[in-house]
């Protein structure tokens, strides 16, 4: 532990690295972003980033051809990074100019996200009009999970990151994963503007989650299961990354007959019954504890809350993995 703390302090003890830490405390940034902000060469900044990542000051994740950097999430290095940031005075040399250039980059991201949303909003609004108000769904989700003490939450198929914003204030850390880079750009912008620094997003496949068994104590599948090729496999993969006694929340449509959603909106499945969800959860080592129907016209939204069954965990984990 002492060696790791010293490594972190050594890695932070350089003016450019302090500037990088201050910036990564405010946003997830690529090396190209940092080149624009700091005005230094990419090879030089890449060396700084490599050293800081190895010391645990920064965490990195890939999204297509880009690699994003943020403050370390855990461990001695992450704690050193956050302590250094608390000591870092906002009025230090270059800090105001760095933040102004960061603001310009964030504004560009917002413009790109807004353009994508404008191009696709009509389709989303058409689907939303078919079911109950999303605000009522969110209230039901909060009520259904009020007794849970969640520390690390995974939002699978995060889209624009709304679930992260909803649960962010009550969890230690929330991570969103999505395959669509445009959606991730929108989510990242919303989280940055909302000040949700305990929440972040990354690109990935919901059927091949890039985390080991038991990495989270809560996971959410919010309106994504109807896109899955094999919903039972998606549920099993979500269950795999849950800790013992972890909880899975599933929000999706009850069975319906709107073929237009399949033809025009890429829905693979026309809703799910309670029996189907319960059977898939059981096969993954989960038991549905609570459920709720929110009736709309013509679509009804269902919410299921499932928990790991302690007696089934070892065998089911091996099967899901």
Secondary structure, 3 states (H helix, E strand, C coil): CHHHHHHHHHHHCCHHHHHHHHHHCCCCECHHHHHHHHCCCHHHHHHHHHHHHHCCCEEEEEECCEEEEEECCCHHHHHHHHHHHHHCCCCCCCHHHHHHHHHHHHHHHHHHHHHHHHHHHHHHHHHHCCCCCHHHHHHHHHHHCCCCCCCEEEEECCCCCHHHHHHHCCCCEEEEEECCHHHHHHHHHHHHHHCCCCEEEEECECCECCCCCCCEEEEEEECCHHHCCCHHHHHHHHHHCEEEEEEEEEEEECCCCCHHHHHHHCCCCCCCCHHHHHHHHHHCCEEEEEEEEECCCCCCEEEEEEEECHHHHHHHHHHHC
